[in-house]
Amino acid sequence: MAFPYRKILILGATSGIGRALAASLIQDGRFVIAVGRRKEHLDSFVQEQGTDKAVSFQFDISRLDEIQSFVKSVTSSHPDLDCVFVNSGIQRRSVFSEPETISMSDIQEEMTVNYISYVAMAKEFLPFFMAKENTPTSLIFTSSNLALVPILRCSNYCASKAALHQWILCLREQLKGTNTKVIEIFPPIVQTELHDAKHQPDMGQAGKSFGIPVEQFTEETMERLQAGDEQIPVGLSKIAFESWEQQRQGAFHRIVELMKSSEF
Ligand SMILES: NC(=O)c1ccc[n+]([C@@H]2O[C@H](COP(=O)([O-])OP(=O)(O)OC[C@H]3O[C@@H](n4cnc5c(N)ncnc54)[C@H](OP(=O)(O)O)[C@@H]3O)[C@@H](O)[C@H]2O)c1
């Protein structure tokens, strides 16, 4: 089976892309462990889906020093977990021609939530997955079209997603030959809370209607997940992905091969 995973932990399942994909995965017969900070959203998700199909954990992924105990707690109560989907993310305006508007704590938080916490989750879940030896497992990550082509208003967000994409390319290569597959989803602009005025006041109400409907995004992404794809550019993200990103990844694979035959 191209997508054999039965029990999926989704970080960032309380709204937008994560919540919609969590519901679709349940519809497809998978069990979901939903994670996020907003308890009322977690509770309503489990109530909607039923406790035979979903459970939740309230967790703030930016609490890096608590990730190890979070992973212990999840894996001891769900030893059959076979897929971890890190999707949580935040986006803030960061325009450096107006340095007075830049908050260094926002910059740091964005990098922590969108990048460092992803790396920390992988580090903690990998020994658990690798110990399963012959059972297929996977790590799924949500990056962005902006990992490939940055925009000016969210320079730090784009940098966090570019860092994530670069690291995922290496991670997939490092895990070749193990039982853990690495999947990356590149959403285009999708109508979610990411661009809400509560997070980006200068966007006003326009933020909500930005991009494609989440249902359209989910349908295309589910098809590609079920087909077993490792890299899933959706909608407009295909333009960059199918052109020069292929050349870039070609260069990356050439270097990987070259270094295999050297001492490094
Ligand atoms: N929408 C787009 O246009 C777009 C485009 C490309 C990529 N993406 C990416 O898609 C992913 C999902 O975003 P979305 O568009 O669906 O936005 P969203 O509706 O705002 O969802 C963001 C999710 O991340 C969770 N989250 C944020 N900070 C967290 C933290 N510290 N700890 C735990 N969970 C946290 C939120 O849960 P709580 O608030 O409950 O904690 C929520 O479930 C993000 O990685 C985003 O960068 C979105």
The ligand as an SDF file (V2000), in Angstrom:
LIG
                    3D

 48 52  0  0  0  0  0  0  0  0999 V2000
   -2.3810   28.9300    4.6600 N   0  0  0  0  0  0  0  0  0  0  0  0
   -1.3950   29.1020    3.8040 C   0  0  0  0  0  0  0  0  0  0  0  0
   -1.4970   29.9290    2.8660 O   0  0  0  0  0  0  0  0  0  0  0  0
   -0.1490   28.2850    3.9090 C   0  0  0  0  0  0  0  0  0  0  0  0
    0.7270   28.2680    2.8200 C   0  0  0  0  0  0  0  0  0  0  0  0
    1.9030   27.5270    2.9190 C   0  0  0  0  0  0  0  0  0  0  0  0
    2.1930   26.8340    4.0890 C   0  0  0  0  0  0  0  0  0  0  0  0
    1.3210   26.8900    5.1440 N   0  0  0  0  0  0  0  0  0  0  0  0
    1.6750   26.1480    6.3510 C   0  0  0  0  0  0  0  0  0  0  0  0
    0.6260   25.2560    6.6860 O   0  0  0  0  0  0  0  0  0  0  0  0
    0.7030   24.9590    8.0930 C   0  0  0  0  0  0  0  0  0  0  0  0
   -0.6940   25.0770    8.6930 C   0  0  0  0  0  0  0  0  0  0  0  0
   -1.0840   26.4420    8.6780 O   0  0  0  0  0  0  0  0  0  0  0  0
   -2.5660   26.9240    8.3210 P   0  0  0  0  0  0  0  0  0  0  0  0
   -2.4730   27.6940    7.0820 O   0  0  0  0  0  0  0  0  0  0  0  0
   -3.4980   25.8140    8.4290 O   0  0  0  0  0  0  0  0  0  0  0  0
   -2.7950   28.0140    9.4940 O   0  0  0  0  0  0  0  0  0  0  0  0
   -3.6530   27.9800   10.8210 P   0  0  0  0  0  0  0  0  0  0  0  0
   -5.0820   27.7590   10.5390 O   0  0  0  0  0  0  0  0  0  0  0  0
   -3.2690   29.2240   11.5520 O   0  0  0  0  0  0  0  0  0  0  0  0
   -3.1050   26.6990   11.6020 O   0  0  0  0  0  0  0  0  0  0  0  0
   -1.8800   26.7150   12.2790 C   0  0  0  0  0  0  0  0  0  0  0  0
   -1.8270   25.5100   13.1950 C   0  0  0  0  0  0  0  0  0  0  0  0
   -0.5540   25.5150   13.8660 O   0  0  0  0  0  0  0  0  0  0  0  0
   -0.7750   25.3580   15.2560 C   0  0  0  0  0  0  0  0  0  0  0  0
    0.2760   26.0130   16.0480 N   0  0  0  0  0  0  0  0  0  0  0  0
    0.7800   27.2480   15.8910 C   0  0  0  0  0  0  0  0  0  0  0  0
    1.6720   27.4960   16.8560 N   0  0  0  0  0  0  0  0  0  0  0  0
    1.7280   26.3820   17.6270 C   0  0  0  0  0  0  0  0  0  0  0  0
    2.4500   26.0350   18.7850 C   0  0  0  0  0  0  0  0  0  0  0  0
    3.3130   26.8730   19.3790 N   0  0  0  0  0  0  0  0  0  0  0  0
    2.2590   24.8020   19.3310 N   0  0  0  0  0  0  0  0  0  0  0  0
    1.3870   23.9270   18.7500 C   0  0  0  0  0  0  0  0  0  0  0  0
    0.6700   24.2070   17.6630 N   0  0  0  0  0  0  0  0  0  0  0  0
    0.8370   25.4290   17.1120 C   0  0  0  0  0  0  0  0  0  0  0  0
   -2.1390   25.9950   15.5070 C   0  0  0  0  0  0  0  0  0  0  0  0
   -2.7070   25.4590   16.6920 O   0  0  0  0  0  0  0  0  0  0  0  0
   -2.9350   26.2710   18.0650 P   0  0  0  0  0  0  0  0  0  0  0  0
   -3.0520   27.7150   17.7170 O   0  0  0  0  0  0  0  0  0  0  0  0
   -4.1780   25.6690   18.6230 O   0  0  0  0  0  0  0  0  0  0  0  0
   -1.7310   25.9570   18.8800 O   0  0  0  0  0  0  0  0  0  0  0  0
   -2.9050   25.5430   14.2800 C   0  0  0  0  0  0  0  0  0  0  0  0
   -3.4200   24.2490   14.4780 O   0  0  0  0  0  0  0  0  0  0  0  0
    1.7240   25.9180    8.6720 C   0  0  0  0  0  0  0  0  0  0  0  0
    2.9650   25.2500    8.8220 O   0  0  0  0  0  0  0  0  0  0  0  0
    1.8370   26.9950    7.6100 C   0  0  0  0  0  0  0  0  0  0  0  0
    3.0720   27.6630    7.6420 O   0  0  0  0  0  0  0  0  0  0  0  0
    0.1530   27.5800    5.0740 C   0  0  0  0  0  0  0  0  0  0  0  0
  1  2  1  0
  2  3  2  0
  2  4  1  0
  4  5  1  0
  4 48  2  0
  5  6  2  0
  6  7  1  0
  7  8  2  0
  8  9  1  0
  8 48  1  0
  9 10  1  0
  9 46  1  0
 10 11  1  0
 11 12  1  0
 11 44  1  0
 12 13  1  0
 13 14  1  0
 14 15  2  0
 14 16  1  0
 14 17  1  0
 17 18  1  0
 18 19  2  0
 18 20  1  0
 18 21  1  0
 21 22  1  0
 22 23  1  0
 23 24  1  0
 23 42  1  0
 24 25  1  0
 25 26  1  0
 25 36  1  0
 26 27  1  0
 26 35  1  0
 27 28  2  0
 28 29  1  0
 29 30  1  0
 29 35  2  0
 30 31  1  0
 30 32  2  0
 32 33  1  0
 33 34  2  0
 34 35  1  0
 36 37  1  0
 36 42  1  0
 37 38  1  0
 38 39  2  0
 38 40  1  0
 38 41  1  0
 42 43  1  0
 44 45  1  0
 44 46  1  0
 46 47  1  0
M  CHG  2   8   1  16  -1
M  END
$$$$
